[in-house]
């Protein structure tokens, strides 16, 4: 029966509000844990503590929501699905037309000609505050790339739909490459790695480069 091909899962709606606690050993981050997800002062800050499955589930919900709305309007077509970008799509978008440059703003440095930082990350020897933010900062605080995309590097790292494999560049197709794997609960942890891109406020400049690959576990 075709039902054997249908996978049903219950995905929690809320992010991990304790991410500010258990990700940082011996660090007083209780105010962030208590306020970040609830206080209006953080309304325009990036969401954190979201698993890969939660990000995918949000895309499915968003697609259904807009298509349900459009279905009631005469002469309006439905939209294609919202989804996470593949690793290659993310890199293409982050470059913003600068195919050979290291960062979304072009490069080759993390500062402009006036010495101002161009993203929120961990500069120099860990002087977090030097770029204007101790942790995350408000979305679109820094200039967009040439295609109008904000925060492609720094602030928070971003999920892609791609599974992480050190050798995937060697065996994926060179036309619109994509490597995916739907890990089962009993799979080994190494099979649950998903590609993240862009680096975050707590990463060094290397991870802000558009060609740098990193991963997190999907849960």
Buried (B, 14 or more C-beta within 10 A) or exposed (E): EEEEEEEEEEEEEEBBBEBBBEEEEEEEBEEBBEEBBEEEEBEEBBBBBBBBBBBBBBBEEBBEEEBEEEEEEEEEEEEEEBBBBBBBBBBBBBBBEBEEBBBBBBBEBBBEEEEEBBBBBBBEEEEBEEBEBEBBBBBEBBEBBEEEEEBBBBBBBBBBBBBBBEEBEEEBEEEEBBBEBEBEEEEEEEBBBBBBBBBBBBBBBEBBBBEBBBBBBBE
